[in-house]
Amino acid sequence: PEATHFYMNFLVLQWTAHVMNMLRYVNLFKYMSFRSLYTEAEAAAKAEPEDQDFYGIGSRSARWSINMVIGIVFSTLCPPIIIMAFVNFVFCRVIYGYVIPYAETKKPDTGGHLWVSTLRHIFVGLMIYVILMTGVLYSRANSSIPSWITASSFLYIAWAFHRFDEHFNWQMLPFKYVVDEETRSDMKAPKWELGGEYRQPELFEDYEDIKAFMEESGIQASGESS
């Protein structure tokens, strides 16, 4: 109970941290400090971006996966912790669903690397859960049979982990699917070949060349009457 209650309190404290992140108090403090020395626009520019070591996508993904693993590992020993973890991620969805796209600086698209890393962390959390429950059943049950039954699920998790790494081609599309996609694209719509060329008049160095090009194209120059 001491461990489970500690992590229940930990998840509740995470709610406060999420609300504080919504306020962006670090950037606000930097903005108020720079505003006394620079203009408001310059102060706002100097207050950005946020610290990527703590507020970056990778750092947040790691912390959120830890919160998820806490809910999984202690879900059987302390069922109310599932509710705490669920409420925590409701806060995350509401708060960061606004903060990341609308308040913070734009983040690059990493192509799913952090998402896959988070899923791998969840698999590790499942392994920790099996080890914990095996130890609990071994120490509290009258016989060792329940612990051996629980430990056998570790084999399935290891197989699923290996399948997750080897079976899903998320970094590159198999050649078979590339060919099929190109075939379907050829059948859907014909390829159009555009003739002629486009030349932007502003790129001509000589005005006479611009004027001759406009006359040739039938374009009326600005300031000239028809």
C-alpha atoms as a printed R data frame, in Angstrom:
    type eleno elety resid chain resno      x       y       z
1   ATOM     1    CA   PRO     A     1  0.000   0.000   0.000
2   ATOM     2    CA   GLU     A     2  2.821   2.445   0.678
3   ATOM     3    CA   ALA     A     3  4.118   2.159  -2.887
4   ATOM     4    CA   THR     A     4  0.710   2.239  -4.552
5   ATOM     5    CA   HIS     A     5 -0.482   5.194  -2.483
6   ATOM     6    CA   PHE     A     6  2.721   7.061  -3.270
7   ATOM     7    CA   TYR     A     7  2.144   6.691  -6.990
8   ATOM     8    CA   MET     A     8 -1.522   7.650  -6.621
9   ATOM     9    CA   ASN     A     9 -0.383  10.901  -5.042
10  ATOM    10    CA   PHE     A    10  2.219  11.240  -7.780
11  ATOM    11    CA   LEU     A    11 -0.419  11.023 -10.524
12  ATOM    12    CA   VAL     A    12 -2.615  13.568  -8.753
13  ATOM    13    CA   LEU     A    13  0.339  15.963  -8.581
14  ATOM    14    CA   GLN     A    14  0.777  15.510 -12.323
15  ATOM    15    CA   TRP     A    15 -2.583  17.217 -12.826
16  ATOM    16    CA   THR     A    16 -1.182  20.356 -11.209
17  ATOM    17    CA   ALA     A    17  1.932  20.185 -13.383
18  ATOM    18    CA   HIS     A    18 -0.182  19.995 -16.541
19  ATOM    19    CA   VAL     A    19 -2.203  23.062 -15.540
20  ATOM    20    CA   MET     A    20  1.011  24.975 -14.802
21  ATOM    21    CA   ASN     A    21  2.336  24.010 -18.233
22  ATOM    22    CA   MET     A    22 -0.829  25.436 -19.761
23  ATOM    23    CA   LEU     A    23  0.044  28.791 -18.177
24  ATOM    24    CA   ARG     A    24  3.554  28.641 -19.718
25  ATOM    25    CA   TYR     A    25  4.863  30.390 -16.620
26  ATOM    26    CA   VAL     A    26  8.532  30.130 -17.657
27  ATOM    27    CA   ASN     A    27  7.953  31.928 -20.948
28  ATOM    28    CA   LEU     A    28  5.694  34.409 -19.171
29  ATOM    29    CA   PHE     A    29  8.422  35.222 -16.650
30  ATOM    30    CA   LYS     A    30 10.980  35.645 -19.444
31  ATOM    31    CA   TYR     A    31  8.593  37.897 -21.356
32  ATOM    32    CA   MET     A    32  7.920  40.119 -18.333
33  ATOM    33    CA   SER     A    33 11.654  40.363 -17.645
34  ATOM    34    CA   PHE     A    34 12.586  41.282 -21.229
35  ATOM    35    CA   ARG     A    35  9.681  43.716 -21.541
36  ATOM    36    CA   SER     A    36 11.439  46.154 -19.218
37  ATOM    37    CA   LEU     A    37 14.427  46.257 -21.596
38  ATOM    38    CA   TYR     A    38 12.903  45.762 -25.061
39  ATOM    39    CA   THR     A    39  9.698  46.417 -26.915
40  ATOM    40    CA   GLU     A    40  6.801  44.020 -26.506
41  ATOM    41    CA   ALA     A    41  7.459  42.383 -29.877
42  ATOM    42    CA   GLU     A    42 11.173  41.904 -29.117
43  ATOM    43    CA   ALA     A    43 10.394  40.626 -25.613
44  ATOM    44    CA   ALA     A    44  7.923  38.092 -27.021
45  ATOM    45    CA   ALA     A    45 10.502  36.915 -29.561
46  ATOM    46    CA   LYS     A    46 13.203  36.519 -26.897
47  ATOM    47    CA   ALA     A    47 10.832  34.593 -24.603
48  ATOM    48    CA   GLU     A    48 10.478  31.850 -27.217
49  ATOM    49    CA   PRO     A    49 11.010  29.002 -27.722
50  ATOM    50    CA   GLU     A    50 10.405  26.947 -24.602
51  ATOM    51    CA   ASP     A    51 13.134  24.738 -23.143
52  ATOM    52    CA   GLN     A    52 13.214  21.632 -25.347
53  ATOM    53    CA   ASP     A    53 14.969  19.565 -22.672
54  ATOM    54    CA   PHE     A    54 11.779  19.643 -20.584
55  ATOM    55    CA   TYR     A    55  8.984  20.883 -22.845
56  ATOM    56    CA   GLY     A    56 10.114  19.135 -26.030
57  ATOM    57    CA   ILE     A    57  8.177  16.344 -27.717
58  ATOM    58    CA   GLY     A    58 10.631  13.651 -26.638
59  ATOM    59    CA   SER     A    59 10.707  14.744 -23.008
60  ATOM    60    CA   ARG     A    60  6.939  14.926 -22.786
61  ATOM    61    CA   SER     A    61  6.532  11.564 -24.488
62  ATOM    62    CA   ALA     A    62  8.879   9.982 -21.941
63  ATOM    63    CA   ARG     A    63  7.010  11.466 -18.971
64  ATOM    64    CA   TRP     A    64  3.619  10.504 -20.355
65  ATOM    65    CA   SER     A    65  4.746   6.940 -21.010
66  ATOM    66    CA   ILE     A    66  5.968   6.749 -17.399
67  ATOM    67    CA   ASN     A    67  2.534   7.852 -16.190
68  ATOM    68    CA   MET     A    68  0.922   5.196 -18.377
69  ATOM    69    CA   VAL     A    69  3.279   2.507 -17.075
70  ATOM    70    CA   ILE     A    70  2.483   3.500 -13.482
71  ATOM    71    CA   GLY     A    71 -1.209   2.986 -14.163
72  ATOM    72    CA   ILE     A    72 -0.547  -0.402 -15.772
73  ATOM    73    CA   VAL     A    73  1.912  -1.771 -13.203
74  ATOM    74    CA   PHE     A    74 -0.217  -0.980 -10.141
75  ATOM    75    CA   SER     A    75 -3.626  -1.528 -11.759
76  ATOM    76    CA   THR     A    76 -4.208  -4.894 -10.061
77  ATOM    77    CA   LEU     A    77 -2.734  -4.052  -6.665
78  ATOM    78    CA   CYS     A    78 -4.565  -0.715  -6.495
79  ATOM    79    CA   PRO     A    79 -7.509  -0.474  -8.949
80  ATOM    80    CA   PRO     A    80 -8.315   3.208  -8.148
81  ATOM    81    CA   ILE     A    81 -4.973   4.164  -9.701
82  ATOM    82    CA   ILE     A    82 -6.534   3.364 -13.091
83  ATOM    83    CA   ILE     A    83 -8.998   6.208 -12.545
84  ATOM    84    CA   MET     A    84 -6.146   8.518 -11.558
85  ATOM    85    CA   ALA     A    85 -4.236   7.645 -14.720
86  ATOM    86    CA   PHE     A    86 -7.354   8.101 -16.871
87  ATOM    87    CA   VAL     A    87 -8.047  11.549 -15.412
88  ATOM    88    CA   ASN     A    88 -4.382  12.427 -15.928
89  ATOM    89    CA   PHE     A    89 -4.578  11.711 -19.646
90  ATOM    90    CA   VAL     A    90 -7.884  13.553 -19.948
91  ATOM    91    CA   PHE     A    91 -6.030  16.586 -18.600
92  ATOM    92    CA   CYS     A    92 -3.243  15.947 -21.117
93  ATOM    93    CA   ARG     A    93 -5.658  15.750 -24.034
94  ATOM    94    CA   VAL     A    94 -7.463  18.962 -23.119
95  ATOM    95    CA   ILE     A    95 -4.434  21.035 -22.093
96  ATOM    96    CA   TYR     A    96 -1.824  19.960 -24.631
97  ATOM    97    CA   GLY     A    97 -4.448  19.752 -27.351
98  ATOM    98    CA   TYR     A    98 -4.484  23.539 -27.082
99  ATOM    99    CA   VAL     A    99 -0.942  24.354 -25.940
100 ATOM   100    CA   ILE     A   100  1.029  22.448 -28.585
101 ATOM   101    CA   PRO     A   101 -0.763  23.591 -31.787
102 ATOM   102    CA   TYR     A   102 -1.843  27.088 -30.723
103 ATOM   103    CA   ALA     A   103  0.394  28.470 -27.951
104 ATOM   104    CA   GLU     A   104  3.868  26.986 -28.394
105 ATOM   105    CA   THR     A   105  6.298  27.213 -31.273
106 ATOM   106    CA   LYS     A   106  5.706  24.799 -34.128
107 ATOM   107    CA   LYS     A   107  7.379  21.432 -33.689
108 ATOM   108    CA   PRO     A   108  8.878  19.380 -36.551
109 ATOM   109    CA   ASP     A   109  7.273  16.146 -37.668
110 ATOM   110    CA   THR     A   110  9.579  13.317 -36.564
111 ATOM   111    CA   GLY     A   111  7.762  10.728 -38.655
112 ATOM   112    CA   GLY     A   112  6.517   8.625 -35.746
113 ATOM   113    CA   HIS     A   113  9.831   7.818 -34.038
114 ATOM   114    CA   LEU     A   114  8.698   9.109 -30.657
115 ATOM   115    CA   TRP     A   115  5.343   7.370 -30.954
116 ATOM   116    CA   VAL     A   116  7.033   4.028 -31.618
117 ATOM   117    CA   SER     A   117  9.452   4.633 -28.733
118 ATOM   118    CA   THR     A   118  6.483   5.290 -26.452
119 ATOM   119    CA   LEU     A   119  4.826   2.030 -27.501
120 ATOM   120    CA   ARG     A   120  8.069   0.153 -26.824
121 ATOM   121    CA   HIS     A   121  8.151   1.707 -23.346
122 ATOM   122    CA   ILE     A   122  4.619   0.407 -22.784
123 ATOM   123    CA   PHE     A   123  5.819  -3.092 -23.656
124 ATOM   124    CA   VAL     A   124  8.592  -2.747 -21.078
125 ATOM   125    CA   GLY     A   125  5.961  -1.602 -18.586
126 ATOM   126    CA   LEU     A   126  3.948  -4.763 -19.280
127 ATOM   127    CA   MET     A   127  7.043  -6.834 -18.548
128 ATOM   128    CA   ILE     A   128  7.504  -5.009 -15.243
129 ATOM   129    CA   TYR     A   129  3.833  -5.655 -14.466
130 ATOM   130    CA   VAL     A   130  4.244  -9.402 -15.049
131 ATOM   131    CA   ILE     A   131  7.377  -9.538 -12.896
132 ATOM   132    CA   LEU     A   132  5.659  -7.621 -10.084
133 ATOM   133    CA   MET     A   133  2.519  -9.766 -10.088
134 ATOM   134    CA   THR     A   134  4.597 -12.944 -10.260
135 ATOM   135    CA   GLY     A   135  6.497 -11.871  -7.152
136 ATOM   136    CA   VAL     A   136  3.322 -10.861  -5.315
137 ATOM   137    CA   LEU     A   137  1.581 -14.160  -6.055
138 ATOM   138    CA   TYR     A   138  4.691 -16.130  -5.152
139 ATOM   139    CA   SER     A   139  4.954 -14.447  -1.755
140 ATOM   140    CA   ARG     A   140  1.229 -14.397  -0.872
141 ATOM   141    CA   ALA     A   141 -0.243 -17.550  -2.437
142 ATOM   142    CA   ASN     A   142 -0.265 -20.880  -0.650
143 ATOM   143    CA   SER     A   143  1.501 -22.551  -3.568
144 ATOM   144    CA   SER     A   144  3.786 -21.480  -6.373
145 ATOM   145    CA   ILE     A   145  1.377 -22.546  -9.137
146 ATOM   146    CA   PRO     A   146 -0.318 -19.122  -9.547
147 ATOM   147    CA   SER     A   147  3.054 -17.410  -9.844
148 ATOM   148    CA   TRP     A   148  4.164 -19.852 -12.554
149 ATOM   149    CA   ILE     A   149  0.934 -19.250 -14.473
150 ATOM   150    CA   THR     A   150  1.515 -15.521 -14.245
151 ATOM   151    CA   ALA     A   151  5.150 -15.843 -15.285
152 ATOM   152    CA   SER     A   152  4.160 -17.755 -18.420
153 ATOM   153    CA   SER     A   153  2.505 -14.611 -19.814
154 ATOM   154    CA   PHE     A   154  5.983 -13.103 -19.996
155 ATOM   155    CA   LEU     A   155  6.650 -15.338 -23.002
156 ATOM   156    CA   TYR     A   156  3.676 -13.895 -24.873
157 ATOM   157    CA   ILE     A   157  4.732 -10.323 -24.108
158 ATOM   158    CA   ALA     A   158  8.265 -11.056 -25.316
159 ATOM   159    CA   TRP     A   159  6.843 -12.559 -28.529
160 ATOM   160    CA   ALA     A   160  4.527  -9.567 -29.037
161 ATOM   161    CA   PHE     A   161  7.426  -7.179 -28.413
162 ATOM   162    CA   HIS     A   162  9.557  -8.964 -31.006
163 ATOM   163    CA   ARG     A   163  6.650  -9.015 -33.465
164 ATOM   164    CA   PHE     A   164  6.112  -5.302 -32.942
165 ATOM   165    CA   ASP     A   165  9.736  -4.579 -33.866
166 ATOM   166    CA   GLU     A   166  9.953  -6.964 -36.810
167 ATOM   167    CA   HIS     A   167  6.480  -7.267 -38.315
168 ATOM   168    CA   PHE     A   168  5.368  -3.650 -38.758
169 ATOM   169    CA   ASN     A   169  7.127  -1.716 -41.534
170 ATOM   170    CA   TRP     A   170  6.486   1.804 -40.308
171 ATOM   171    CA   GLN     A   171  9.729   3.382 -41.552
172 ATOM   172    CA   MET     A   172  9.519   2.294 -45.179
173 ATOM   173    CA   LEU     A   173  6.776   0.912 -47.396
174 ATOM   174    CA   PRO     A   174  7.352  -2.603 -48.799
175 ATOM   175    CA   PHE     A   175  8.099  -2.686 -52.523
176 ATOM   176    CA   LYS     A   176  4.988  -4.767 -53.209
177 ATOM   177    CA   TYR     A   177  2.738  -2.058 -51.801
178 ATOM   178    CA   VAL     A   178  4.635   0.650 -53.676
179 ATOM   179    CA   VAL     A   179  4.005  -1.139 -56.983
180 ATOM   180    CA   ASP     A   180  0.347  -1.729 -56.119
181 ATOM   181    CA   GLU     A   181 -0.105   1.926 -55.199
182 ATOM   182    CA   GLU     A   182  1.449   3.085 -58.470
183 ATOM   183    CA   THR     A   183 -0.775   0.672 -60.404
184 ATOM   184    CA   ARG     A   184 -3.894   1.967 -58.693
185 ATOM   185    CA   SER     A   185 -2.830   5.553 -59.348
186 ATOM   186    CA   ASP     A   186 -2.359   4.814 -63.066
187 ATOM   187    CA   MET     A   187 -5.825   3.280 -63.266
188 ATOM   188    CA   LYS     A   188 -7.571   6.113 -61.451
189 ATOM   189    CA   ALA     A   189 -6.560   9.106 -63.541
190 ATOM   190    CA   PRO     A   190 -4.570   9.671 -66.736
191 ATOM   191    CA   LYS     A   191 -1.305  11.547 -66.634
192 ATOM   192    CA   TRP     A   192 -1.569  15.074 -68.026
193 ATOM   193    CA   GLU     A   193  1.347  16.557 -69.894
194 ATOM   194    CA   LEU     A   194  1.496  20.333 -69.755
195 ATOM   195    CA   GLY     A   195  2.919  22.168 -72.744
196 ATOM   196    CA   GLY     A   196  4.578  25.573 -72.960
197 ATOM   197    CA   GLU     A   197  6.545  27.346 -70.289
198 ATOM   198    CA   TYR     A   198  6.049  30.020 -67.674
199 ATOM   199    CA   ARG     A   199  8.435  32.917 -67.229
200 ATOM   200    CA   GLN     A   200  8.003  35.420 -64.432
201 ATOM   201    CA   PRO     A   201  8.483  38.981 -65.759
202 ATOM   202    CA   GLU     A   202  9.999  40.242 -62.488
203 ATOM   203    CA   LEU     A   203 12.996  38.001 -62.995
204 ATOM   204    CA   PHE     A   204 14.084  39.728 -66.211
205 ATOM   205    CA   GLU     A   205 16.951  42.118 -65.614
206 ATOM   206    CA   ASP     A   206 16.210  44.522 -68.472
207 ATOM   207    CA   TYR     A   207 12.955  46.475 -68.547
208 ATOM   208    CA   GLU     A   208 12.804  46.297 -72.318
209 ATOM   209    CA   ASP     A   209 12.836  42.528 -72.125
210 ATOM   210    CA   ILE     A   210  9.977  42.719 -69.644
211 ATOM   211    CA   LYS     A   211  8.005  45.086 -71.850
212 ATOM   212    CA   ALA     A   212  8.580  42.982 -74.959
213 ATOM   213    CA   PHE     A   213  7.537  39.872 -73.083
214 ATOM   214    CA   MET     A   214  4.359  41.553 -71.831
215 ATOM   215    CA   GLU     A   215  3.489  42.821 -75.306
216 ATOM   216    CA   GLU     A   216  4.081  39.368 -76.726
217 ATOM   217    CA   SER     A   217  1.834  37.864 -74.091
218 ATOM   218    CA   GLY     A   218 -0.849  40.538 -74.482
219 ATOM   219    CA   ILE     A   219 -0.486  41.762 -70.917
220 ATOM   220    CA   GLN     A   220 -1.183  45.453 -70.284
221 ATOM   221    CA   ALA     A   221  1.470  47.151 -68.205
222 ATOM   222    CA   SER     A   222  0.326  48.988 -65.099
223 ATOM   223    CA   GLY     A   223  0.044  52.768 -65.558
224 ATOM   224    CA   GLU     A   224 -0.617  52.508 -69.324
225 ATOM   225    CA   SER     A   225 -4.041  53.415 -70.653
226 ATOM   226    CA   SER     A   226 -5.818  51.129 -73.072
